[in-house]
Amino acid sequence: MNRIGSVLINISVAIYLLINGIVGISRRSSFLDRGGEFGKMINTIFKRGDFSDVLIVVLSICAIAAGIFLLLTLFRIELPITDLILLIFICLWLVFIVILDIINPLKNDVKLLEYLLQLAPHLMVLGALITSTKRFGA
């Protein structure tokens, strides 16, 4: 893979995860729904409440950790647990995609272009996470 392209996609995905984690922890109502992408995911399953807020914060912390570990792999800083953490977050991101991009559109009336606009960055994050691991990456 092109080295410059790989660096750019990994940096952009790390920023995406870090910002989504910060928005989720701050639980602000911003340009995204309350709690960001993770708030949208949790509110698809549960209604708002204390349990939902705790889950949003936990997922946000996981996203921040995944962003940091993604940056560590980009700069070739070797930690023995990095691949395991990224593998766990890949599984978590797959659940995220299933809930937000498959279950949520079934519950709500979503237009095709809006759906594809939402699905594309989620698949880019999944692809960058997969290529950054030793097991699946090149």
C-alpha angles and dihedrals in degrees: 000000000000107000095217092048092048092050092048095049093046093049092047093049091047090052090047091052094043093050093045088051092050092047090049094050094046089048090207123159101241134148084306125059118280106295095016121246092338091052089053090050095048093044088055089061104028135025120245116287145108094296091051091049091052092050091049091053092047092050090046092053089049090052092050090049091048090050091051093047090047089055090047091055090047091056090042095243104160119218119166093228098048097094092047093050092048091047090052090049091048088057090046090049091051089055088047091054093047093051099040101033103033110023098035095053089050090056096044133044103254126179119229098243093047089049093051091045089056096042098050099067091043090056091045090055090049091049093049092048092050094049092048094062123086092227098055103017127089 
